[in-house]
Amino acid sequence: AEGYVLGDTRRPKIYTPEQYFKSQDEMAELFADLPEALENTLEIAKRCNIELTLGKNFLPQFPTPDGMTLDDFLVQEAKAGLEVRLAELYPDPEVRAQRRPEYDARLDFECKTILQMGFPGYFLIVADFINWGKQNGVPVGPGRGSGAGSLVAYSLRITDLDPLAYALLFERFLNPERVSMPDFDIDFCQDNRWRVIEYVRQRYGAQAVSQIATFGTMSSKAVIRDVGRVFGLPYSMCDRISKLIPIVQNKPVSLAEALEQEPALKEMMADEQDGETIRELFDLAGRLEDLTRNIGMHAGGVLIAPGKITDFCPIYQATGADASPVSQFDKDDVEKAGLVKFDFLGLRNLTIIELALKYIERMTGEKLDLMSLGFEDPGAYQILKDANTTAIFQVESEGMKKLLKKLAPDRFEDIIAVLALYRPGPLGSGMVDDFILRKKGQQAIDYFHPDLKACLEPTYGVIVYQEQVMQISQIIGGYTLGGADMLRRAMGKKKPEEMAKHRETIAAGAKERGYDPALAEQLFDLMTKFAEYGFNKSHTAAYAVVTYHTAWLKRYHCAAFMAATLSSDMDNTDTVKIFYEDTIANKVKMLGPDVNASQYRFEPVDRETIRYGLGAVKGTGEQAVNVILKAREEGGPFKDLFDFCQRCDKRMVNRRTIEALIRAGAFDSIAPRTAGDNPVPDRHKLLATVGVAMDFAEQAERDALQTSLFDIADVAEEHAPEYVNVRPWDEKTQLM
């Protein structure tokens, strides 16, 4: 932190021989002339008492109307919400009446469980800020994580996917047999997430809301680099040592493990020339390894306390433009202290979808509601079958494109499965090949027993989801779904004692229900194997909604969708290049940047054309572009470079910005042109004239102080300089 290395003789020595814990007698001797100072330390210590109540959750009090209890209000809101949802799902009253009993029964069960576990306030708080976001122009994701399996959440519009239609299980989210806090992860539009957090601050009081700290520790690789830097060792040496430390499951092993696993490290420590230095490096690094290095802020975690947050945990004030109070407990410790974490996550794709919908409405006058479209459109599935999935949520990678071509999804259940299957475990286990062959009718589908057909039919008899493990346990072994969730967890942890108990339980349950014990044994072994790879269907089902919507937009509104996508990451030149090439490949024309036509973002001109955004030109910035757009709005199109320089504030639109725009072709429409059959813009003249144009604008500004506005217009037009004549660029320079 001081900027010195250990061996620097100029390093200030800020410690003194007096810096140690003194005994009581030594302190009494030092303060012999002021004994009350020592007495006061005891008084201060007596006042520093704090009692923490652990094991109890503290939720803010949610306001209910007319003195209703939280329990009654939750049930009322859930039932009213379900009525609206059923009318949307089943417009035909007869069909609705037929389907109602299963929805009513599920809602009743979920409400009873939520009330019994004491969480009605949690659901109401989450529903409140999510619905505020939806009603105030903040796009919210259809769901995330196991919360998408709750019908109460669907009824309260916390989530937007019918859990009964896709066999999503409530017990995977909230298990009545294992009391733990529910945890909704909520995706918001990345650009507007802060508005919802601000609403929460106003709703519950700024003193009751904070974000959550994260503590960065010194991993083995990082501590070698840090200690090496303090020792003043060459960067190349520390870099070489750091790179020799193996990585297992995306995490570097400890220094001790690295020394055991990597012979090259031992050789370096035994080296005659550098061995002693490297041994000292490892000795000190080993003592510092895994210590906290820095404090940060959790990406989405927000705490809401039932009063001042300082009554429950210490906080500190973060620094920076968006500074906010942050807990000094991390996410695990705030849970132990009884505070409830709400996850406000930012998802870029929601921002893209929202911008695309605005573009579509502006061009067509049509305000689209994607959730009303359903999931049956063949065109959207064709995008996936063709692996035309650049910019499509969750399916952009080359590996995923290969999988999509093989699998050829043609229904929503296939998209859910693809998102669950594209992971190292399933890909390496043969599950994916079985799934594809069975889907294409090239391999027999085995449901193991007719009673399991409904559960396994969506995945062609392959156990893909954790929910399927739970359903099989319920059907064959007689487990409750809560008990089946406990079995799923036990399989994931692979504890032999627990597994043996569950094996006996499922065998006994199968026998009692009339199933062959051999079938129960076979299924238990299969579930144990697949539990290692099984994925949470609720999560992939909710994310499949975003995948489908982005595919649908690309198929039917490609220009609007790609313009929004290009606008979402304009600072990243490599990403813009990828999206630009994909736009052209999809037969959408791209018009170049133009100071008289472009906006800050990429924008669709019509259904088949996009205009390049000025903000994507390297060397510009949002402030500079906004100045250009304002000048254009107030004074009309720019006539030429001189007019541009006169009307744009040179403090914001400097020479570097103008030259970047010229090189990008943004001045081509008002540039001087070479005479001939095919006149081209003389960018070389524009670049050579930038200095002259800026000097002219500066002189005109000075003259304006002495002359009336109308006179200066005449003077400027009369004395406007000429473009500088320079040799035209050769072909190589033009292409650079």
Secondary structure, 3 states (H helix, E strand, C coil): CCCCCCCCCCCCCCCCCCCCCCCHHHHHHHCCCCHHHHHHHHHHHHHCCCCCCCCCCECCCCCCHHHCCHHHHHHHHHHHHHHHHHHHHCCCHHHHHHHHHHHHHHHHHHHHHHHHHCCHHHHHHHHHHHHHHHHCCCCECCCCHHHHHCHHHHHCCCCCCCCCCCCCCHHHCCCCCCCCCCCCEEEEECCCHHHHHHHHHHHHCHHHEEEEEEEEECCHHHHHHHHHHHHCCCHHHHHHHHHHCCEECCEECCHHHHHHHCHHHHHHHCCCCCHHHHHHHHHHHHHHCCCEEEEEEEEEEEEECCCCHHHCCCEEECCCCCCCEEECCCHHHHHHCCECEEEEEEEHHHHHHHHHHHHHHHHHCCCCCHHHCCCCCHHHHHHHHCCCCCCCCCCCCHHHHHHHHHHCCCCHHHHHHHHHHCCHHHHHHCHHHHHHHHHCCCCCCCCCCHHHHHHHHHHCCCCCEHHHHHHHHHHHHCCCHHHHHHHHHHHHHCCHHHHHHHHHHHHHHHHHCCCCHHHHHHHHHHHHHHHCCCECHHHHHHHHHHHHHHHHHHHHCHHHHHHHHHHCCCCCHHHHHHHHHHHHHCCCEEECCCCCCCCCCCEEEECCEEECCHHHCCCCCHHHHHHHHHHHHHHCCCCCHHHHHHHCCCCCCCHHHHHHHHHCCCCHHHCCECCCCCCCECHHHHHHHHHHHHHHHHHHHHHHCCCCHHHHHHHHHHCCCCCCCCCCCCHHHHHC
